Amino acid sequence: MSQYILAAVVGIMIFFTIVVAPTVFSVLPKEWSSAYVRKFFPKYYLVLGLLCFIAAVTSTDQMITFGAYGCSILFAFSLWVLTPRINDAKDNDLKKRFGYLHGLSVVINLVQLVILIYLILKSLI
């Protein structure tokens, strides 16, 4: 069961990265795309964090439990620590700080994706 939840999380993450984000930024005016992203990311982090937590709690595999808890914590960090700071940097036109924080959020997201894909593949072997 937990592997299916993690597979759904991976699917959502990839779909957002490949389909949603490029479309939003290429179709909507900058003000609208920024407003959309501000509303979207807290929900993204919350839902995916909760799904990882559920996968951790329901797993009988210790590696999946540990990895899913870790990803859940990273989603919580991105939601409650990084997102407010990213928004503050954007609001105050702190470009260097925004770039650093946004880059950090991208790296965290990539690390989570790698961890989750590894856990899924490992559970198939």
Residue pairs with C-beta under 8 A, 6 or more apart in sequence:
1 58
1 59
2 54
2 55
2 56
2 58
2 59
2 60
2 61
2 64
2 65
2 68
3 55
3 64
3 119
3 120
3 123
3 124
5 51
5 52
5 54
5 55
5 58
6 51
6 52
6 55
6 64
6 68
6 116
6 119
6 120
7 120
8 51
9 48
9 51
9 52
9 55
9 71
9 116
10 113
10 116
10 117
10 120
12 44
12 47
12 48
13 48
13 109
13 112
13 113
13 116
14 113
16 44
17 109
24 33
24 36
24 37
25 33
28 36
34 90
38 87
41 78
41 79
41 83
42 79
42 83
45 75
45 76
45 78
45 79
45 83
46 75
46 79
48 75
49 71
49 72
49 75
49 76
49 79
50 72
52 68
52 69
52 71
52 72
52 75
52 116
53 68
53 69
53 72
55 64
55 68
56 64
56 65
56 66
56 68
56 69
56 72
57 65
59 65
59 68
61 123
63 119
63 122
64 119
64 123
67 115
67 116
67 118
67 119
68 116
68 119
70 115
71 112
71 115
71 116
74 108
74 111
74 112
75 112
77 108
78 105
78 108
78 109
82 101
82 104
82 105
82 108
83 105
85 97
85 101
86 98
86 101
86 102
86 105
88 94
89 95
89 97
89 98
89 101
90 98
